[in-house]
Every structure is written in structure tokens, then in C-alpha cells.
Amino acid sequence: MHYLDHKYIGLVSNRLRNFKRKGPDNYNFSCPFCGDSETDLRKARGYLYDKKGASYFFCHNQCGGLAFGTFLKRLDALLYQEWRFEKLVSEGKAVLHSKEEIDFSSSNTKRLIGDDTNAIFHRLPTVASLESEHPARRLLNERKIPKAWQGTFRYTPGFKEFTNSILPNKFKHPKINDDGRIIIPFFNADNNLHAFQGRAISATEKQKRYISIVVNEEVPCIWGLDRVDLSRPTYVHEGVLDAIFIPNSLAIAGGNFASLHSLGSSKNLVIIYDNEPRSKDTKAKMVEAIEQGFKIVIWPSGLKSKDINDMIKNEGLTSSYIQYIIERNIYEGLRAKAATTEWSKR
């Protein structure tokens, strides 16, 4: 484990409940992301450990593993920037004059584009940290969103003002008809925020339920690029609140599946549309996806809900059972077209 990792672990140790050093390169504490746990505050299932000289975080409750840098960035974005700067200095890739004067002349080094945006985002409170009766937290609880994901989503009382802090003048009159929204972040493979969605707490006729904001137009507006392994079967959803329940998933903001072509080969991609047999628009999108060579899921009869989150919320299905259904209802080519026609007649 790098000596700087030990240093920064020490700097955040007072924020980690039940923090203990278990060995030279091994730390144990209650996971700060999932709460670990609400029923027993003595539980400590988070670990920082060494693996072949590199530092990693792992939560044995439900959060899984992260590289140390990602762990630190999610815990404190500003402290992460300081750690990253010192790391570059220690590797000879930055010259220590001051934190404002960094020589990135090495051909193997580039400035971490997006750090400022990440820092602004990480200043927002997580939904999990809000009071139990807060409208944003109540909404996600009602929709059965796991607490681990509530620790990933953020909340802002002023969506337009928050957006303007990242993209100046995006909204000309930010204080007019502004509202509090849940912020769903889209991170790229380098863990930089490239887009986000604002989910309304209580949508009205004058409000859109979702507002999508693109921060970096060079990155396709796809959620999950920081988590997905494209060498394995990859499930593509219309909404993030569906994608979070199925492992190795992506979600498309606004349903623009044309952006999937930017990911390269489509052989491992499986597109999951909403279960809306009477929707001409949904059927047309399914036919178009088939003609472009994508595999699709055609939901079997008997399911009443239109999407995965509703299946969990309203029908009481588990995510593992829904994945079982998905894996057994994947179609492509002519079989997919025939099955789509039958599905649309229900």
C-alpha cells in the first residue's frame, strides 16, 4: 500500500464509524455509503486493503469493491484532488511548485478533466443522508430503491441554480420556477461526471419528471459507463431506476439508443424496452433495434407492470427473479420480429 494512501486514510478515519487498523495494510470500518447498518451500529463490513501494492475498498454488505481513488473521491472530492496531486508528484509526473502550478509535461499524464465538476457534484448531500421524512428520501423509499443507491444519488433544492454552477447560463432565469430534484449522476469510464438527470420529487403538468443535462458532449449520454463490463452480456434500459436492479446494466437518457453504436460491437448488448404492448412508439423502437442487429427482451405475458422498478414496487418481484425472466426472453433477428408482433397484440 502506497504511503500516501495510509496518510489519506488517516485524514478520513474520523468520518468512518468503528474505524480500526487490523494490520499493516488492512483497515476495517462501517461502510459510509450503505450505512452498514441501520439496525446494528456496531457492524463494520467495510475494508481498505492492499493487493499487489495497490489499495482497494470492499464492502461485504452490498456496495462491492472500488479502487482507493474512487473510494476517496466519493467520500470527499476535494481531498481526492489533493491525494491525486501528491500521487502525481511522487511519481515524477508533476512538479511541486504549488497546487496551482503543476507541470503536466509528461506524455503519459493529462490533467484530470472534470475534477471541478465532480467537486461541485459531491458537495450536494446524498439522498441517504437526508432526514427520513424528506420528500426525496420518501420518494426513493416508496420506489424500493436500495439505500446503497440512495447514497449515490444526490439532492439539490434548486435544480436550475445547481446546473448553472456547472454550466454557466444554461438557464437564463434560474430562480424562476426552480424546484428541488434528485440528481442522478452519469460518470464515464474515468469516473468523471459527463451528464446528469434531475428527477422531480412531485411532477406536475408544468414540470418534466426528468431533465437530462449533458456536461461533456464528447461522451455518449449513457448511464453506467463507470460500472459496466462490455465483454459480458450488458443490459440496456430506458431508465436508470430500472438499470440499478440488474447487474452489468446501462441506461439511456431520453431513450436515444443510437448512441450505443459509439460503444463498438453490439454482440453483448441486450436492449430492454418498457412492457407496453399497446404503445406504437415502443413497438417501432423495438423493430428499429432489431433491424440494427441488437438483441432485445420481449416480456412474457402475465406481467402487469411497464418497467422493472414497477415490477419490484407493485408486484413484489425480486431483482434476481426479474433477471431470470430477462435471460430467458432474449430474442434477435427474425425470431425477435415475430415475437414483437405477437407481443404487440396483447
N, C-alpha and C positions, 0 to 999 in steps of 0.2 A: 504494500500500500504506500502510495506517494506521501512524503512528509507533509505536503500541503493539504492532502485530504484529512490527515489527522488534525491539522490546525483548524480547518473549517468545520470539522465535526465538533471540535471543542467549542467553536463560536456559536453553533446552533444547539448544543446539548441542553441548554436551559429551556428550550422550547419543546423538547422531546420527553413526554411523560415516561416515568420509570426507566430513565436512561441509566445504563450500566455498561462499563467496559468489561467484556468477557474474556479478552485475550489480547495479545499484541496487535492483531489486525481484525478484531471482532467486537462489534458494539451491538447492544440489544436495547430495545425501547418499544413503547406503544406506537403503532403506526400513526403518523399525523394526518394521513389522507383519508383513511376509512374510520377513524375514531378508536377502534381496537380496545375496548368495545364499550357500548353504552350500558351494558348490564354488569360488567365487571371491570372496573378501572384498573385493576391490578394486572390485567392481561397485557403481555408485551410480545407481539409477534412480528415486529419489525427488526430487521438486522442490516448492518453495514459490515461488509466483509471483503477480504482480499481474494482475488482469483488471478493467478499468474501475473501479479504485480499491479493489476488494475482494481479499482474499488467499485463495488456494486451494492445496491439496496435490494432487499427482498422482503415482502410482506406475506406471511403464511396465512393471513386471514382471507383477503380477496383482491389485493391490489397487484400482486405479482412482482416482477423484477424490473429494475431500472438501472442504467448506468449512474454512477455517482453524480456526474454533472447534471443529468436530468433531474435526479432527486433534489439536488441543491437548488436548481432553477425553479422547481415547483414550490419549494419551501420558501425561498427568498431570492427573487430575481436579481436584485441589486447585489446581494452578497455573491451570487453566482458570477456576476460580471467581474467582481474583484478576484474571485478564485481563478477564473479563466485567464484574466490578465496576468496574475502571478505565475500561472502554469506556463503561459507563453514565454514569459521572461526566463523561467527555469529551464525551458527547452531551447533557449537562444533564438527564439523566433520573434522576440520583441525586445527593444532596448529600453531599460528603465531610466527615463528622464522624469516623467510624471505620468499620471494616468491619462492626461490629455495629450501627451506626446509619445506615441508608440510607433516604432519603426516596423512596419509590416513588409519590409522589402524582400523577405524570403519568398521564393517561388512556391513554397509549399504552404504558405499562410495567406489567409484572406480575412478581412475584417468581418466580424460576425454580424452580417446584415440582419436586422430585425431585433437586436437586443433591446433597443429603446422601446420598440413596440411591445415586446414581451414584458418589459418592466412596467409599462403603463397598464397592461392587462392584468399582471399579477398583483397590482395594488388593489384591485377590486376584491371584495370579500367573496369567499366561496359560498355557495348556497348552503352547504352543510354547516357552515359556521353561523348562519343566521338563527334567530330565535325560532323555536318550534312552531310558533303561530304566525311567522312571517308569511305573507301571501306566496312568495316564490317557493319557499320550502314546502308549504302546504300543497301547492300545485304538483310538485315533483313527487311528494309522498302519495298523493292521490293517484298519480300515474304509475306508482310502484317502481319508481326509478331508484336503484340501489344507492345507498349512502356513499359508496366509493365514487360513483359518478357525480353525485351531488358535490363531492369535494373537488371535482374537475371543472364543473360549471360555475360561473360567477354571476354576480348580480350588480346591476347599476341602477340607481334611482332616476338617472337621466340618460336615456339611450343616445339621443342626438348629441348631447354635450360630450359623452364618452367617445362617440365616433369622431367628433371634431378634434378631440385631443390626440387622435391617431392620424386622422386625415383632415387637416385644417380646411374649413369652409365646405366640408362635404354637405352639411345642412346650413343653408343661409340664415335661417331663423331658428336656432337650436332650442330656444326656450318656449317656442310656441307649439302647443300640443305634444310636448315631450312626455314620455312615460317611462316607468321603471320596467326593465326587462331582464330576463335570464340571458346571459351571454354564453353561447356555445362556441368554443374556440376550434379553429381548424389549424393544426400545425403541420408543417411539411416534414420531410424526412430528416431535416436538420433541427427539428424542434423549434422552428421559428413560426410565429403567427402569420399566416398568409391570408386568412379570411376569418369571419365570424358571423354568427347569426344571433339576432336578438329575438327571443321568444316572448311574446306578450303574456302577461300574467292573466289578464281577463280581456280577451279580444272583443271589440265592439265593431259595429258596422263601419266606423271611421278608422279602425286600426287594422293593420295586417297582422295576422298571427305570427308570421315570421318575416323578418327583414334581413336580407343577406348583404354583407359588406365585404368587398374584395380589397385587401390591403396590398397584395403583390399580384399583379396581373400576369406575371410570368409563370405562376404556379396554377394548375387547374383547380377550380373551386370544388375540391373534393375533401370531405372529412375522413380522417383515419390514415393519412399518408405516413404519420409518425408511428403507427402501430402495426400496419399490415405487412404480411409476408406474401408477395405476389407469386412466389414459387409454389404456393399451396392453393387449394381451392379458396377463392376470395368472393365473398358475397357482397353485392352492391345493392343498397337500399335507397328509397326515395327520401327517407328522413333519418336524422341522427338518433332520435329516440326509439327507432326500430333497430338500428345498426348496433347499438350498445349491448343488445341482448344476445347477439350471435357472434362467436369468436371469428377473428380474421375478416372483419367487415369494413366496408367503405360506405359513405353516404354522399349523395349528390345534392347540392343546394339548388333548389328550383327545378330539379328533375332533368337537367341538361346532360344526358348520357353521352353526348358527342365527345365530351371532354375525356371519356375513358380511353379513347384512342391514343391519347398522349402517354398512357402508361405502357405502351408497347403491345406485346402479344395478348390476345383476348382469350387464349385457350383455358385459363384458370378462372376466368371471371364468370360469375353466375348472377344475373340480374333478377332482383325480387321486386316486382311491382305490387301495388296495393291490391287487395282482393275485392275488386269492383267489377263484377261481370257485366253490369249494365252500363258501364262507362265506355262510350265510344272512344274517348280520348285515351283511356288506359289501353284498350284493345289495340288502337292504332300504334301506340308506343311499343307494345309487345311485338306486333308484327314487324315494325321497323327494326327492333333489336334483333329479331330472328334473321331478318334479311341481311343484317350487317355481320352475321356469324356468331352472335352471342348466344350463350345458354340462358334459359330463363326458368323461373319457377312458376308452375301453374297450380294454384291452391286447390286441394281436393274439396269435394262437396262436404257439407256439414259444418264448415267454419263460418260463423256469422260475422265476425269482426273484419274490418277492412285492412288492418295492419297488425304488425307484431305486438306493438305496445298495447293496442286494444285487446288482443288475444290474451295477454297477460293480465291486464287490468279488469276486463269484463268477463272473460271466460275461465280465468283461473289456470290457464295453461302455464307450464314451466318453460323456461328458455331452452332447456335440453330436449324437451318433447317437441317444441317447435322446430328445433334444428333437425330432429329426427324426421319430421314431416317434410322439411325442405329438402333434405338429402335424397328422399325417395320420390320427389316430384320435380326433378330437373329434366328439362326437355331441350332439344335442339333440332335444327333443320326441319324437314317435312313433318316429323312427328310433333314438333312444337307448334307448327301452324295448325295442324289438325286438332291438337288438344286445345289450342287457344279458341278455335271456332266452337268446340263443344262447351268450353268453359263460359263463353260469352252468351250462351243460350239459357243459362240457369236463371 
